[in-house]
Amino acid sequence: QASNYRSMLGLTRAYSRVYSVLEASMKKSAGNLLTIENLPNQQAIAIMANVSRETVSRAIRSLVDGQVIERDYRRLIVRDVEMLAKLARGEAELQLRKKVIDEDNGFTQGAD
């Protein structure tokens, strides 16, 4: 666990560190849903990822906008596990941002 934590802190992108914290918190729940139960507050996530609380807020918002996760009371439902894993490794952050930007501009193309 300590090795995973050090690897996460070694990620250069702040969003990737937040995504990594969220990915590590995933659990399988009823109905084979992958969820993040009892979501810590944004300040606690910020401390774990060594980022600001505002960065956590923006990172989670981008995941919701990109339909990677869905908010459900005090939990998050992970809708796109593979994308979250790529984001946590720092492999797909630009793809998600491009997809969100394209949707905001009225384009319907994916970011593949």
N, CA, C and O atoms as a printed pandas DataFrame, in Angstrom:
     atom_number atom_name residue_name chain_id  residue_number  x_coord  y_coord  z_coord
0              1         N          GLN        A               1    0.827   -1.190    0.000
1              2        CA          GLN        A               1    0.000    0.000    0.000
2              3         C          GLN        A               1    0.873    1.256    0.000
3              4         O          GLN        A               1    0.559    2.233   -0.680
4              5         N          ALA        A               2    1.952    1.229    0.752
5              6        CA          ALA        A               2    2.859    2.379    0.776
6              7         C          ALA        A               2    3.493    2.593   -0.587
7              8         O          ALA        A               2    3.690    3.731   -1.013
8              9         N          SER        A               3    3.812    1.504   -1.271
9             10        CA          SER        A               3    4.392    1.599   -2.615
10            11         C          SER        A               3    3.398    2.221   -3.589
11            12         O          SER        A               3    3.765    3.065   -4.407
12            13         N          ASN        A               4    2.142    1.801   -3.498
13            14        CA          ASN        A               4    1.099    2.381   -4.364
14            15         C          ASN        A               4    0.935    3.870   -4.085
15            16         O          ASN        A               4    0.756    4.662   -5.010
16            17         N          TYR        A               5    0.997    4.250   -2.813
17            18        CA          TYR        A               5    0.851    5.653   -2.440
18            19         C          TYR        A               5    2.002    6.485   -2.993
19            20         O          TYR        A               5    1.788    7.585   -3.503
20            21         N          ARG        A               6    3.229    5.959   -2.894
21            22        CA          ARG        A               6    4.383    6.676   -3.436
22            23         C          ARG        A               6    4.298    6.785   -4.945
23            24         O          ARG        A               6    4.659    7.816   -5.512
24            25         N          SER        A               7    3.830    5.740   -5.601
25            26        CA          SER        A               7    3.662    5.785   -7.060
26            27         C          SER        A               7    2.648    6.851   -7.440
27            28         O          SER        A               7    2.845    7.595   -8.401
28            29         N          MET        A               8    1.557    6.919   -6.678
29            30        CA          MET        A               8    0.515    7.914   -6.946
30            31         C          MET        A               8    1.070    9.314   -6.788
31            32         O          MET        A               8    0.798   10.181   -7.618
32            33         N          LEU        A               9    1.837    9.554   -5.747
33            34        CA          LEU        A               9    2.400   10.885   -5.528
34            35         C          LEU        A               9    3.453   11.233   -6.570
35            36         O          LEU        A               9    3.767   12.408   -6.764
36            37         N          GLY        A              10    3.999   10.229   -7.242
37            38        CA          GLY        A              10    4.973   10.458   -8.298
38            39         C          GLY        A              10    4.354   10.926   -9.602
39            40         O          GLY        A              10    5.066   11.363  -10.506
40            41         N          LEU        A              11    3.035   10.837   -9.707
41            42        CA          LEU        A              11    2.365   11.313  -10.921
42            43         C          LEU        A              11    2.513   12.825  -11.003
43            44         O          LEU        A              11    2.333   13.526  -10.007
44            45         N          THR        A              12    2.837   13.322  -12.182
45            46        CA          THR        A              12    3.104   14.750  -12.321
46            47         C          THR        A              12    1.835   15.585  -12.393
47            48         O          THR        A              12    1.835   16.740  -11.969
48            49         N          ARG        A              13    0.772   15.031  -12.912
49            50        CA          ARG        A              13   -0.461   15.802  -13.062
50            51         C          ARG        A              13   -1.323   15.709  -11.805
51            52         O          ARG        A              13   -1.561   14.622  -11.279
52            53         N          ALA        A              14   -1.774   16.840  -11.345
53            54        CA          ALA        A              14   -2.586   16.889  -10.127
54            55         C          ALA        A              14   -3.884   16.105  -10.302
55            56         O          ALA        A              14   -4.292   15.367   -9.405
56            57         N          TYR        A              15   -4.535   16.266  -11.462
57            58        CA          TYR        A              15   -5.782   15.537  -11.688
58            59         C          TYR        A              15   -5.545   14.033  -11.621
59            60         O          TYR        A              15   -6.367   13.306  -11.063
60            61         N          SER        A              16   -4.438   13.556  -12.177
61            62        CA          SER        A              16   -4.143   12.120  -12.152
62            63         C          SER        A              16   -4.017   11.615  -10.728
63            64         O          SER        A              16   -4.439   10.498  -10.428
64            65         N          ARG        A              17   -3.442   12.424   -9.844
65            66        CA          ARG        A              17   -3.334   12.014   -8.445
66            67         C          ARG        A              17   -4.721   11.905   -7.800
67            68         O          ARG        A              17   -4.979   10.981   -7.028
68            69         N          VAL        A              18   -5.600   12.840   -8.116
69            70        CA          VAL        A              18   -6.975   12.774   -7.589
70            71         C          VAL        A              18   -7.673   11.533   -8.139
71            72         O          VAL        A              18   -8.324   10.802   -7.392
72            73         N          TYR        A              19   -7.538   11.294   -9.445
73            74        CA          TYR        A              19   -8.173   10.123  -10.051
74            75         C          TYR        A              19   -7.627    8.841   -9.435
75            76         O          TYR        A              19   -8.367    7.874   -9.257
76            77         N          SER        A              20   -6.346    8.828   -9.112
77            78        CA          SER        A              20   -5.731    7.653   -8.506
78            79         C          SER        A              20   -6.307    7.388   -7.112
79            80         O          SER        A              20   -6.563    6.237   -6.757
80            81         N          VAL        A              21   -6.510    8.429   -6.334
81            82        CA          VAL        A              21   -7.133    8.279   -5.011
82            83         C          VAL        A              21   -8.540    7.712   -5.166
83            84         O          VAL        A              21   -8.932    6.808   -4.427
84            85         N          LEU        A              22   -9.297    8.237   -6.120
85            86        CA          LEU        A              22  -10.659    7.749   -6.336
86            87         C          LEU        A              22  -10.651    6.294   -6.792
87            88         O          LEU        A              22  -11.446    5.483   -6.316
88            89         N          GLU        A              23   -9.745    5.968   -7.719
89            90        CA          GLU        A              23   -9.669    4.590   -8.215
90            91         C          GLU        A              23   -9.344    3.616   -7.082
91            92         O          GLU        A              23   -9.913    2.527   -7.012
92            93         N          ALA        A              24   -8.433    4.008   -6.202
93            94        CA          ALA        A              24   -8.054    3.146   -5.086
94            95         C          ALA        A              24   -9.206    2.954   -4.097
95            96         O          ALA        A              24   -9.205    1.999   -3.320
96            97         N          SER        A              25  -10.175    3.846   -4.125
97            98        CA          SER        A              25  -11.314    3.780   -3.197
98            99         C          SER        A              25  -12.484    2.983   -3.744
99           100         O          SER        A              25  -13.482    2.809   -3.044
100          101         N          MET        A              26  -12.392    2.492   -4.980
101          102        CA          MET        A              26  -13.508    1.770   -5.598
102          103         C          MET        A              26  -13.758    0.436   -4.910
103          104         O          MET        A              26  -12.827   -0.261   -4.507
104          105         N          LYS        A              27  -15.026    0.100   -4.787
105          106        CA          LYS        A              27  -15.449   -1.189   -4.241
106          107         C          LYS        A              27  -16.604   -1.709   -5.091
107          108         O          LYS        A              27  -17.377   -0.927   -5.644
108          109         N          LYS        A              28  -16.713   -3.023   -5.191
109          110        CA          LYS        A              28  -17.839   -3.618   -5.902
110          111         C          LYS        A              28  -19.017   -3.678   -4.943
111          112         O          LYS        A              28  -18.877   -4.159   -3.819
112          113         N          SER        A              29  -20.179   -3.194   -5.375
113          114        CA          SER        A              29  -21.357   -3.207   -4.511
114          115         C          SER        A              29  -22.465   -4.028   -5.168
115          116         O          SER        A              29  -22.242   -4.684   -6.185
116          117         N          ALA        A              30  -23.645   -3.986   -4.586
117          118        CA          ALA        A              30  -24.783   -4.749   -5.089
118          119         C          ALA        A              30  -25.037   -4.438   -6.553
119          120         O          ALA        A              30  -24.912   -3.293   -6.987
120          121         N          GLY        A              31  -25.391   -5.457   -7.301
121          122        CA          GLY        A              31  -25.676   -5.267   -8.715
122          123         C          GLY        A              31  -24.417   -5.123   -9.561
123          124         O          GLY        A              31  -24.479   -4.627  -10.686
124          125         N          ASN        A              32  -23.274   -5.554   -9.027
125          126        CA          ASN        A              32  -21.986   -5.472   -9.715
126          127         C          ASN        A              32  -21.585   -4.058  -10.104
127          128         O          ASN        A              32  -20.815   -3.860  -11.044
128          129         N          LEU        A              33  -22.104   -3.085   -9.386
129          130        CA          LEU        A              33  -21.689   -1.703   -9.612
130          131         C          LEU        A              33  -20.368   -1.456   -8.909
131          132         O          LEU        A              33  -20.154   -1.927   -7.792
132          133         N          LEU        A              34  -19.500   -0.730   -9.549
133          134        CA          LEU        A              34  -18.289   -0.272   -8.883
134          135         C          LEU        A              34  -18.603    1.105   -8.336
135          136         O          LEU        A              34  -18.989    2.009   -9.077
136          137         N          THR        A              35  -18.433    1.255   -7.036
137          138        CA          THR        A              35  -18.776    2.515   -6.389
138          139         C          THR        A              35  -17.640    2.975   -5.485
139          140         O          THR        A              35  -16.753    2.205   -5.118
140          141         N          ILE        A              36  -17.699    4.235   -5.145
141          142        CA          ILE        A              36  -16.824    4.806   -4.130
142          143         C          ILE        A              36  -17.768    5.227   -3.012
143          144         O          ILE        A              36  -18.390    6.288   -3.063
144          145         N          GLU        A              37  -17.858    4.363   -1.996
145          146        CA          GLU        A              37  -18.794    4.564   -0.892
146          147         C          GLU        A              37  -18.200    5.517    0.138
147          148         O          GLU        A              37  -16.982    5.655    0.241
148          149         N          ASN        A              38  -19.066    6.166    0.894
149          150        CA          ASN        A              38  -18.643    7.066    1.967
150          151         C          ASN        A              38  -17.509    7.978    1.507
151          152         O          ASN        A              38  -16.442    8.041    2.117
152          153         N          LEU        A              39  -17.773    8.665    0.435
153          154        CA          LEU        A              39  -16.780    9.542   -0.179
154          155         C          LEU        A              39  -16.227   10.515    0.855
155          156         O          LEU        A              39  -16.986   11.242    1.495
156          157         N          PRO        A              40  -14.899   10.531    1.020
157          158        CA          PRO        A              40  -14.319   11.508    1.951
158          159         C          PRO        A              40  -14.593   12.921    1.441
159          160         O          PRO        A              40  -14.863   13.114    0.256
160          161         N          ASN        A              41  -14.523   13.896    2.324
161          162        CA          ASN        A              41  -14.737   15.257    1.850
162          163         C          ASN        A              41  -13.569   15.663    0.953
163          164         O          ASN        A              41  -12.518   15.024    0.944
164          165         N          GLN        A              42  -13.779   16.730    0.208
165          166        CA          GLN        A              42  -12.788   17.144   -0.777
166          167         C          GLN        A              42  -11.463   17.520   -0.133
167          168         O          GLN        A              42  -10.410   17.312   -0.737
168          169         N          GLN        A              43  -11.486   18.061    1.059
169          170        CA          GLN        A              43  -10.238   18.414    1.734
170          171         C          GLN        A              43   -9.427   17.168    2.061
171          172         O          GLN        A              43   -8.203   17.180    1.929
172          173         N          ALA        A              44  -10.089   16.090    2.486
173          174        CA          ALA        A              44   -9.384   14.841    2.798
174          175         C          ALA        A              44   -8.769   14.243    1.532
175          176         O          ALA        A              44   -7.634   13.767    1.555
176          177         N          ILE        A              45   -9.511   14.268    0.441
177          178        CA          ILE        A              45   -8.973   13.778   -0.835
178          179         C          ILE        A              45   -7.781   14.637   -1.249
179          180         O          ILE        A              45   -6.772   14.113   -1.722
180          181         N          ALA        A              46   -7.892   15.946   -1.073
181          182        CA          ALA        A              46   -6.806   16.867   -1.427
182          183         C          ALA        A              46   -5.541   16.541   -0.650
183          184         O          ALA        A              46   -4.446   16.563   -1.212
184          185         N          ILE        A              47   -5.677   16.245    0.619
185          186        CA          ILE        A              47   -4.516   15.900    1.439
186          187         C          ILE        A              47   -3.888   14.603    0.938
187          188         O          ILE        A              47   -2.666   14.503    0.828
188          189         N          MET        A              48   -4.727   13.606    0.631
189          190        CA          MET        A              48   -4.205   12.322    0.143
190          191         C          MET        A              48   -3.476   12.481   -1.185
191          192         O          MET        A              48   -2.463   11.821   -1.419
192          193         N          ALA        A              49   -3.984   13.354   -2.058
193          194        CA          ALA        A              49   -3.403   13.527   -3.393
194          195         C          ALA        A              49   -2.369   14.648   -3.451
195          196         O          ALA        A              49   -1.744   14.864   -4.489
196          197         N          ASN        A              50   -2.188   15.354   -2.349
197          198        CA          ASN        A              50   -1.246   16.469   -2.277
198          199         C          ASN        A              50   -1.585   17.558   -3.310
199          200         O          ASN        A              50   -0.722   18.027   -4.052
200          201         N          VAL        A              51   -2.862   17.938   -3.331
201          202        CA          VAL        A              51   -3.358   18.997   -4.215
202          203         C          VAL        A              51   -4.271   19.911   -3.405
203          204         O          VAL        A              51   -4.528   19.651   -2.230
204          205         N          SER        A              52   -4.757   20.971   -4.023
205          206        CA          SER        A              52   -5.696   21.860   -3.346
206          207         C          SER        A              52   -7.108   21.273   -3.386
207          208         O          SER        A              52   -7.413   20.423   -4.222
208          209         N          ARG        A              53   -7.954   21.734   -2.482
209          210        CA          ARG        A              53   -9.347   21.286   -2.474
210          211         C          ARG        A              53  -10.038   21.692   -3.765
211          212         O          ARG        A              53  -10.874   20.951   -4.282
212          213         N          GLU        A              54   -9.698   22.858   -4.288
213          214        CA          GLU        A              54  -10.302   23.339   -5.534
214          215         C          GLU        A              54   -9.956   22.418   -6.696
215          216         O          GLU        A              54  -10.785   22.190   -7.577
216          217         N          THR        A              55   -8.742   21.890   -6.703
217          218        CA          THR        A              55   -8.341   20.952   -7.756
218          219         C          THR        A              55   -9.166   19.680   -7.679
219          220         O          THR        A              55   -9.562   19.131   -8.707
220          221         N          VAL        A              56   -9.427   19.208   -6.464
221          222        CA          VAL        A              56  -10.276   18.022   -6.290
222          223         C          VAL        A              56  -11.666   18.291   -6.846
223          224         O          VAL        A              56  -12.227   17.456   -7.555
224          225         N          SER        A              57  -12.214   19.440   -6.531
225          226        CA          SER        A              57  -13.543   19.800   -7.021
226          227         C          SER        A              57  -13.582   19.807   -8.549
227          228         O          SER        A              57  -14.509   19.265   -9.150
228          229         N          ARG        A              58  -12.578   20.418   -9.175
229          230        CA          ARG        A              58  -12.535   20.477  -10.644
230          231         C          ARG        A              58  -12.333   19.094  -11.249
231          232         O          ARG        A              58  -12.933   18.776  -12.276
232          233         N          ALA        A              59  -11.498   18.268  -10.628
233          234        CA          ALA        A              59  -11.239   16.927  -11.149
234          235         C          ALA        A              59  -12.499   16.068  -11.091
235          236         O          ALA        A              59  -12.820   15.371  -12.053
236          237         N          ILE        A              60  -13.210   16.114   -9.972
237          238        CA          ILE        A              60  -14.449   15.337   -9.852
238          239         C          ILE        A              60  -15.484   15.864  -10.827
239          240         O          ILE        A              60  -16.204   15.084  -11.451
240          241         N          ARG        A              61  -15.567   17.181  -10.965
241          242        CA          ARG        A              61  -16.514   17.772  -11.907
242          243         C          ARG        A              61  -16.217   17.309  -13.342
243          244         O          ARG        A              61  -17.142   17.028  -14.104
244          245         N          SER        A              62  -14.942   17.229  -13.707
245          246        CA          SER        A              62  -14.601   16.779  -15.058
246          247         C          SER        A              62  -14.983   15.317  -15.258
247          248         O          SER        A              62  -15.382   14.932  -16.357
248          249         N          LEU        A              63  -14.867   14.492  -14.211
249          250        CA          LEU        A              63  -15.293   13.101  -14.321
250          251         C          LEU        A              63  -16.799   12.989  -14.491
251          252         O          LEU        A              63  -17.277   12.167  -15.272
252          253         N          VAL        A              64  -17.547   13.809  -13.767
253          254        CA          VAL        A              64  -19.002   13.807  -13.897
254          255         C          VAL        A              64  -19.396   14.296  -15.295
255          256         O          VAL        A              64  -20.234   13.682  -15.955
256          257         N          ASP        A              65  -18.795   15.394  -15.740
257          258        CA          ASP        A              65  -19.093   15.936  -17.066
258          259         C          ASP        A              65  -18.737   14.957  -18.183
259          260         O          ASP        A              65  -19.426   14.883  -19.200
260          261         N          GLY        A              66  -17.654   14.207  -17.981
261          262        CA          GLY        A              66  -17.225   13.233  -18.973
262          263         C          GLY        A              66  -17.943   11.900  -18.852
263          264         O          GLY        A              66  -17.622   10.958  -19.577
264          265         N          GLN        A              67  -18.905   11.807  -17.953
265          266        CA          GLN        A              67  -19.710   10.616  -17.716
266          267         C          GLN        A              67  -18.871    9.398  -17.326
267          268         O          GLN        A              67  -19.231    8.260  -17.628
268          269         N          VAL        A              68  -17.756    9.654  -16.657
269          270        CA          VAL        A              68  -16.927    8.574  -16.136
270          271         C          VAL        A              68  -17.484    8.123  -14.796
271          272         O          VAL        A              68  -17.475    6.933  -14.482
272          273         N          ILE        A              69  -17.973    9.082  -13.999
273          274        CA          ILE        A              69  -18.606    8.771  -12.725
274          275         C          ILE        A              69  -19.954    9.486  -12.653
275          276         O          ILE        A              69  -20.241   10.408  -13.416
276          277         N          GLU        A              70  -20.762    9.026  -11.709
277          278        CA          GLU        A              70  -22.074    9.640  -11.462
278          279         C          GLU        A              70  -22.218    9.834   -9.961
279          280         O          GLU        A              70  -21.906    8.936   -9.177
280          281         N          ARG        A              71  -22.688   11.001   -9.567
281          282        CA          ARG        A              71  -22.921   11.268   -8.144
282          283         C          ARG        A              71  -24.235   10.630   -7.704
283          284         O          ARG        A              71  -25.235   10.660   -8.422
284          285         N          ASP        A              72  -24.207   10.050   -6.502
285          286        CA          ASP        A              72  -25.404    9.434   -5.930
286          287         C          ASP        A              72  -25.319    9.580   -4.416
287          288         O          ASP        A              72  -24.761    8.722   -3.732
288          289         N          TYR        A              73  -25.876   10.670   -3.896
289          290        CA          TYR        A              73  -25.819   10.981   -2.468
290          291         C          TYR        A              73  -24.367   11.030   -1.994
291          292         O          TYR        A              73  -23.587   11.830   -2.511
292          293         N          ARG        A              74  -23.976   10.180   -1.004
293          294        CA          ARG        A              74  -22.606   10.201   -0.469
294          295         C          ARG        A              74  -21.708    9.180   -1.163
295          296         O          ARG        A              74  -20.709    8.752   -0.585
296          297         N          ARG        A              75  -22.034    8.795   -2.358
297          298        CA          ARG        A              75  -21.183    7.864   -3.086
298          299         C          ARG        A              75  -21.076    8.283   -4.543
299          300         O          ARG        A              75  -21.870    9.076   -5.050
300          301         N          LEU        A              76  -20.080    7.732   -5.187
301          302        CA          LEU        A              76  -19.911    7.922   -6.621
302          303         C          LEU        A              76  -20.054    6.562   -7.282
303          304         O          LEU        A              76  -19.521    5.568   -6.789
304          305         N          ILE        A              77  -20.765    6.515   -8.387
305          306        CA          ILE        A              77  -20.890    5.290   -9.168
306          307         C          ILE        A              77  -19.941    5.421  -10.346
307          308         O          ILE        A              77  -20.016    6.387  -11.106
308          309         N          VAL        A              78  -19.050    4.452  -10.499
309          310        CA          VAL        A              78  -18.079    4.490  -11.591
310          311         C          VAL        A              78  -18.736    3.871  -12.824
311          312         O          VAL        A              78  -19.025    2.675  -12.845
312          313         N          ARG        A              79  -18.967    4.682  -13.836
313          314        CA          ARG        A              79  -19.616    4.233  -15.071
314          315         C          ARG        A              79  -18.626    3.758  -16.122
315          316         O          ARG        A              79  -18.967    2.913  -16.949
316          317         N          ASP        A              80  -17.421    4.279  -16.108
317          318        CA          ASP        A              80  -16.408    3.909  -17.095
318          319         C          ASP        A              80  -15.109    3.585  -16.350
319          320         O          ASP        A              80  -14.240    4.440  -16.179
320          321         N          VAL        A              81  -15.004    2.333  -15.917
321          322        CA          VAL        A              81  -13.877    1.896  -15.099
322          323         C          VAL        A              81  -12.564    2.005  -15.869
323          324         O          VAL        A              81  -11.550    2.432  -15.318
324          325         N          GLU        A              82  -12.587    1.618  -17.139
325          326        CA          GLU        A              82  -11.361    1.657  -17.944
326          327         C          GLU        A              82  -10.855    3.082  -18.109
327          328         O          GLU        A              82   -9.650    3.323  -18.033
328          329         N          MET        A              83  -11.750    4.020  -18.330
329          330        CA          MET        A              83  -11.331    5.411  -18.479
330          331         C          MET        A              83  -10.762    5.947  -17.178
331          332         O          MET        A              83   -9.754    6.654  -17.187
332          333         N          LEU        A              84  -11.397    5.621  -16.056
333          334        CA          LEU        A              84  -10.874    6.073  -14.764
334          335         C          LEU        A              84   -9.473    5.513  -14.530
335          336         O          LEU        A              84   -8.601    6.218  -14.023
336          337         N          ALA        A              85   -9.253    4.245  -14.897
337          338        CA          ALA        A              85   -7.929    3.645  -14.738
338          339         C          ALA        A              85   -6.896    4.369  -15.604
339          340         O          ALA        A              85   -5.786    4.640  -15.144
340          341         N          LYS        A              86   -7.247    4.680  -16.839
341          342        CA          LYS        A              86   -6.334    5.410  -17.723
342          343         C          LYS        A              86   -6.042    6.799  -17.178
343          344         O          LYS        A              86   -4.899    7.254  -17.203
344          345         N          LEU        A              87   -7.059    7.461  -16.695
345          346        CA          LEU        A              87   -6.880    8.796  -16.117
346          347         C          LEU        A              87   -5.982    8.740  -14.886
347          348         O          LEU        A              87   -5.140    9.614  -14.682
348          349         N          ALA        A              88   -6.165    7.710  -14.073
349          350        CA          ALA        A              88   -5.365    7.576  -12.860
350          351         C          ALA        A              88   -3.890    7.326  -13.184
351          352         O          ALA        A              88   -3.004    7.710  -12.421
352          353         N          ARG        A              89   -3.639    6.679  -14.323
353          354        CA          ARG        A              89   -2.253    6.439  -14.739
354          355         C          ARG        A              89   -1.684    7.622  -15.520
355          356         O          ARG        A              89   -0.503    7.621  -15.868
356          357         N          GLY        A              90   -2.506    8.624  -15.798
357          358        CA          GLY        A              90   -2.044    9.789  -16.543
358          359         C          GLY        A              90   -2.019    9.575  -18.033
359          360         O          GLY        A              90   -1.336   10.310  -18.747
360          361         N          GLU        A              91   -2.747    8.583  -18.527
361          362        CA          GLU        A              91   -2.719    8.236  -19.950
362          363         C          GLU        A              91   -3.827    8.878  -20.770
363          364         O          GLU        A              91   -3.743    8.883  -21.998
364          365         N          ALA        A              92   -4.866    9.420  -20.133
365          366        CA          ALA        A              92   -6.021    9.850  -20.913
366          367         C          ALA        A              92   -6.607   11.182  -20.494
367          368         O          ALA        A              92   -7.712   11.515  -20.921
368          369         N          GLU        A              93   -5.916   11.954  -19.681
369          370        CA          GLU        A              93   -6.508   13.194  -19.181
370          371         C          GLU        A              93   -6.887   14.140  -20.313
371          372         O          GLU        A              93   -7.958   14.746  -20.275
372          373         N          LEU        A              94   -6.043   14.275  -21.300
373          374        CA          LEU        A              94   -6.336   15.181  -22.407
374          375         C          LEU        A              94   -7.533   14.691  -23.211
375          376         O          LEU        A              94   -8.303   15.501  -23.728
376          377         N          GLN        A              95   -7.698   13.376  -23.321
377          378        CA          GLN        A              95   -8.849   12.847  -24.042
378          379         C          GLN        A              95  -10.142   13.249  -23.355
379          380         O          GLN        A              95  -11.101   13.650  -24.016
380          381         N          LEU        A              96  -10.174   13.144  -22.035
381          382        CA          LEU        A              96  -11.380   13.515  -21.303
382          383         C          LEU        A              96  -11.656   14.998  -21.451
383          384         O          LEU        A              96  -12.796   15.393  -21.693
384          385         N          ARG        A              97  -10.630   15.823  -21.307
385          386        CA          ARG        A              97  -10.825   17.260  -21.450
386          387         C          ARG        A              97  -11.317   17.602  -22.845
387          388         O          ARG        A              97  -12.212   18.434  -22.997
388          389         N          LYS        A              98  -10.744   16.971  -23.874
389          390        CA          LYS        A              98  -11.162   17.243  -25.239
390          391         C          LYS        A              98  -12.623   16.843  -25.422
391          392         O          LYS        A              98  -13.395   17.573  -26.042
392          393         N          LYS        A              99  -12.999   15.696  -24.888
393          394        CA          LYS        A              99  -14.372   15.239  -25.011
394          395         C          LYS        A              99  -15.330   16.232  -24.366
395          396         O          LYS        A              99  -16.364   16.559  -24.947
396          397         N          VAL        A             100  -15.002   16.707  -23.189
397          398        CA          VAL        A             100  -15.859   17.668  -22.493
398          399         C          VAL        A             100  -15.923   18.973  -23.281
399          400         O          VAL        A             100  -16.998   19.553  -23.430
400          401         N          ILE        A             101  -14.785   19.435  -23.782
401          402        CA          ILE        A             101  -14.754   20.674  -24.562
402          403         C          ILE        A             101  -15.589   20.520  -25.823
403          404         O          ILE        A             101  -16.364   21.412  -26.169
404          405         N          ASP        A             102  -15.437   19.386  -26.518
405          406        CA          ASP        A             102  -16.213   19.151  -27.735
406          407         C          ASP        A             102  -17.710   19.151  -27.450
407          408         O          ASP        A             102  -18.486   19.709  -28.225
408          409         N          GLU        A             103  -18.121   18.536  -26.352
409          410        CA          GLU        A             103  -19.532   18.506  -25.999
410          411         C          GLU        A             103  -20.032   19.913  -25.683
411          412         O          GLU        A             103  -21.158   20.266  -26.032
412          413         N          ASP        A             104  -19.200   20.716  -25.024
413          414        CA          ASP        A             104  -19.583   22.090  -24.706
414          415         C          ASP        A             104  -19.755   22.916  -25.978
415          416         O          ASP        A             104  -20.570   23.837  -26.018
416          417         N          ASN        A             105  -18.986   22.584  -27.016
417          418        CA          ASN        A             105  -19.054   23.323  -28.273
418          419         C          ASN        A             105  -20.082   22.773  -29.232
419          420         O          ASN        A             105  -20.229   23.283  -30.343
420          421         N          GLY        A             106  -20.799   21.735  -28.819
421          422        CA          GLY        A             106  -21.850   21.180  -29.653
422          423         C          GLY        A             106  -21.392   20.050  -30.560
423          424         O          GLY        A             106  -22.194   19.550  -31.349
424          425         N          PHE        A             107  -20.147   19.631  -30.481
425          426        CA          PHE        A             107  -19.662   18.517  -31.283
426          427         C          PHE        A             107  -20.070   17.231  -30.596
427          428         O          PHE        A             107  -20.168   17.176  -29.370
428          429         N          THR        A             108  -20.309   16.183  -31.397
429          430        CA          THR        A             108  -20.720   14.911  -30.814
430          431         C          THR        A             108  -19.648   13.839  -30.967
431          432         O          THR        A             108  -19.880   12.694  -30.579
432          433         N          GLN        A             109  -18.507   14.163  -31.508
433          434        CA          GLN        A             109  -17.448   13.193  -31.682
434          435         C          GLN        A             109  -16.833   12.840  -30.343
435          436         O          GLN        A             109  -16.784   13.667  -29.432
436          437         N          GLY        A             110  -16.359   11.594  -30.227
437          438        CA          GLY        A             110  -15.626   11.181  -29.035
438          439         C          GLY        A             110  -14.196   11.670  -29.130
439          440         O          GLY        A             110  -13.808   12.302  -30.112
440          441         N          ALA        A             111  -13.427   11.379  -28.119
441          442        CA          ALA        A             111  -12.047   11.840  -28.070
442          443         C          ALA        A             111  -11.077   10.702  -28.326
443          444         O          ALA        A             111   -9.945   10.735  -27.843
444          445         N          ASP        A             112  -11.500    9.700  -29.076
445          446        CA          ASP        A             112  -10.638    8.529  -29.312
446          447         C          ASP        A             112   -9.518    8.829  -30.200
447          448         O          ASP        A             112   -8.709    7.948  -30.492
